[in-house]
Amino acid sequence: MRGGSSYGDRDRDRGRDRPRFGAMGGRSGPPPMKFGNPGERLRKKRWNLDELSKFEKNFYTEHPEVQRLNQYEVEEFRRKKEITIRGSGCSKAITGFHQAQFPQYVMDVLMQQNFKEPTAIQSQGFPVALSGRDMVGIAQTGSGKTLAYLLPAIVHINHQPYLERGDGPICLVLAPTRELAQQVQQVAYEYGKSSRIKSTCVYGGAPKGPQIRDLERGVEICIATPGRLIDFLESGKTNLRRCTYLVLDEADRMLDMGFEPQIRKIVEQIRPDRQTLMWSATWPKDVRQLAEDFLKDYVQINVGALELSANHNILQIVDVCMETEKDNKLFQLMEEIMAEKENKTIIFVETKKRCDDLTRRMRRDGWPAMCIHGDKSQPERDWVLTEFRSGKAPILIATDVASRGLGMSEGSVGQMLLCTLSPLCCQCKFHPFFHIEDNTLCSCSIDIILQNDTLCFADAFE
């Protein structure tokens, strides 16, 4: 037993005498193939729940302080935090980390991070996730969603049998981009190392060898982008038969990027009595359909408004112009911005070609600009982001690959301005406005658009 938590001697009770889940059994899988649609060689599994090993997923015991709260006090707290609930049997929200009754080794890391109290999504999300319920969490990026699913995941893992040779991960986190996956993996490492939970990050654009070695050695947590994970599943490098805790992070973004077929192929490989947690910044129709297909008797937790809207903490400026005026307006704007020291600017463009062309032109004119997009190698993207965060390269030109998960924080240099030139759609357009981790850093957002683009803005600026 660790730290005397309320979870008792169940904590980390993962002995060899307990039934183990299916292992790979030395099968190397079919040889990799480079043609066809991703995942087409993965066959949908036919699960027989009677034959599957049982597992535990409800570890929540209501703290006495929470038990004493009456319904009025619970609703008043939710109202102040802008929390709305859909679904039956939702647990009461907690107001402090100690009320979640995490094991001591989790609480120690929280104290080291100097977190005073849980965020709104954590206050309601911790009890639901620890109870083993399926859930949908809708909140802005930077609201603490990562911890809201990773801390319950650590508790979940510590109550399962140890991994054996050939076993796949117990917790799978699907993320839309390499940058977001890496950020999640860093958090998983920080909070999991105290209980010897191993994690790895699986994504495209990087060598497969180290990722395969991690999976073959055994990891309890795998954070993956859908494409690379499909590749490894098809080639038999890993399996999801041990997976009992599934997280879909930034689900709306994954659907925007066309990952729905891959997501469905992956979920077919996971036992149906798993616990599933879906996280999203918006709640469009396609995300709702995904939740209906993958989740059972789920609780929906919403923090803030469901409708897509611009961040009201940021000054929003829209400049409608002709196509031929765009670049001149941008360069006039940059003259004003760069006149002040320690300012940083992100310019979002529609295509990779436009990204490269604009970067070359700005650098030719003497602007310290760098760019990232999907064709850049992972080391190059990491280096560019590091240079931008530190302020050494204060102008970042990017496609929507960087619209989330840039990881800007209070330690970053200077104020930041967002500029967008050609939105693909309204949702992609507005995500950069409110998905910087600390809203106080971003003082202004300027949009140089054509007359035809103005319809995208009508609802968001109401």
ABEGO torsion letter per residue (X at the ends): XBGGBAAEAABGBBBAABBBBBBAGGBAEBBBBABEBBGAABBBBBBBAAABBBBBABABBBBAAAAABBAAAAAAAAAAAGBBBBEBGBBBBBABAAAAGBBAAAAAAAAAAGBABBBAAAAAAAAAAAAGBBBBBBBBBGAGAAAAAAAAAAAAAAABBBBBBGBBBABBBBBABAAAAAAAAAAAAAAAAAAGBBBBBBBBGBBAAAAAAAAAAEBABBBBBAAAAAAAAAAGABBAAABABBBBBGAAAAAAAGAAAAAAAAAAABBAABBBBBBBABBBAAAAAAAAAABBGBBBBBBEBABBBBBAABBBBBBBBBAAAAAAAAAAAAAAAAABBGBBBBBBBABAAAAAAAAAAAAAAGBBBBBBBAABBAAAAAAAAAAAAAGABABBBBBAAAABGAGBBAABBEBBBBBBABBABAAAAAAAAAABABAAABABBBBBBBAAAAAAAAAAAX
